[in-house]
Amino acid sequence: MPAATPMLSAIARRDYIDKVMFGYVRGMQACVRRVLPGVIEEDVPKAVSIETAIECFAKDFGIPPEQWNVKSQSIRYQAMVKEFYADQRSARKEEGASA
């Protein structure tokens, strides 16, 4: 097993934080749909934007603004959403093929 290095721990930390951020933002937007009466699917981004949710995540987890680029994290979040839905489609295709 390779020795721990500052780069290795930074990569491991980033991966962990990205996954937690993804769940946090998805959860925040899901709560808006369930908690705020009259908010329809199309209005969720207006009620709580991805950028606002990412800023809340950083604040709640004590990440200093100088270590957190909201625009970069927003792009990363959008990529993770695409991967998430691609994985969901793949799982359904595999499920259908095995049935």
HUHUTA-V884024 format. One record per pair of residues at least 24 apart in sequence whose ideal C-beta (glycine too) atoms are under 10 Angstrom apart, sorted by the first residue. I is the first residue (numbers start at 1). J is the second residue. If there is no record, write none. Layout:
i/j
I/J
I/J
This chain:
i/j
14/76
17/57
17/58
17/61
17/63
17/68
17/73
18/73
18/76
18/77
18/79
18/80
19/80
20/57
20/61
21/53
21/54
21/57
21/58
21/61
21/63
21/68
21/73
21/76
21/77
21/80
22/57
22/73
22/76
22/77
22/79
22/80
22/81
22/83
22/84
23/57
23/80
24/53
24/54
24/56
24/57
24/58
24/60
24/61
24/77
25/49
25/50
25/51
25/52
25/53
25/54
25/56
25/57
25/73
25/74
25/77
25/80
25/81
26/53
26/77
26/80
26/81
26/84
27/53
27/57
28/52
28/53
28/54
28/56
28/57
29/53
49/74
50/74
50/75
50/77
50/78
50/81
51/77
53/77
